[in-house]
Amino acid sequence: MTEVLPDVYLVPTPGHVDRHQSLVARRKDGTVVCAGQSHDAASFFTYDVLASHARRDGLKEPLPVSPGWMELLLKFDPARVVFAHDLAIWEPT
């Protein structure tokens, strides 16, 4: 992870391509993640969020495996996540 400007970060989110990165911007109205192609759609991002929360909450295996970098993105407590190929905007419930 690299802070490129104050409160603007590039986070490695490999998967689609080895060097894929997502942009994270902390704003007064909430953190925005430009996830690009880290996930094909907001629903896939939701799947990984739920898997991460299940693991954090101590639910028993077997659990879906989310990418290792997902925890880093979630530490930013995103208010909105946008994607390259999905017009849906992910927001926490």
N, C-alpha and C positions, 0 to 999 in steps of 0.2 A: 504494500500500500504506500502511496506517495501523496503527500499534500502538495498540490501544484500551485495553489493560491490559498489565502486564508479561507478555511471552511470548505474547500473544494478538493476532493480526493479522487485519485485513480486507484481502483481496486482490481487486482488480477481476478478474473472470473473465467478461467480456461474451460473449454468444453467444445463450443462450436469451432473454435480454432485455438491452438495452443496459447497464443498470446492475447487472447481476448481480454478486454478490460471494461469495467463499468465505471461511470462517473457518478460521484456522490457529492451533492451540494447541500450543505447545512444552511437553512434559511430561517428567518424569524417565524414563518408560518409552517415550518416543518421540513424535515429532510426529504429531498427528492433524489431518487436513484434513477439514472438513465442506464438501464440494464442492457440495452442493445440486444444482442443475440445470446445473452447468458441463458435465456429461456425462450422457447418459440412462442409462448403465449403466457398471459397472466395466470391462467389456470395451472400451468406447470410450475410457476413460481409459488402459487398457493400450496400446491402439493409438497414442495420442498419446505415451505414455512411450517406446515402442519407436521411433517416428519421431524423437523428440528425441534418443534415444541414438544412433541411426544417424547423424544429422547431426553430433552431437558427435564420434563416432568416425571421421568422415571418409569414410563410405560414399558412393559415387558417386550422383549424380542419375540418374533421377528418384526422389525420396523423397516419402513422404506429407508434407503440410504440417500441422503441429500449431499450435494457437493461440499467438500470441506470448507470452501470459501463462503458458504451460505451463512455460517455463524458470524463471520466478519461483517457481512452486509447487514445482518439483523442487529448487530451492536450499534449501528447508526440510528436505529429506531425509525425506519423510514415511514413518512406520512403518505408518500406516493412513489410508485415505481412505474416507469414507462418502458416500453419495449420497441424494438425496431420493426417487427412484423405483426404487431397486434395493436389495434387502436384502443383496446381496453387499458384502463389505468388501474393498477392494483393499489388498494388502500386497506389498511388494517380494519378489522371490524371492532 
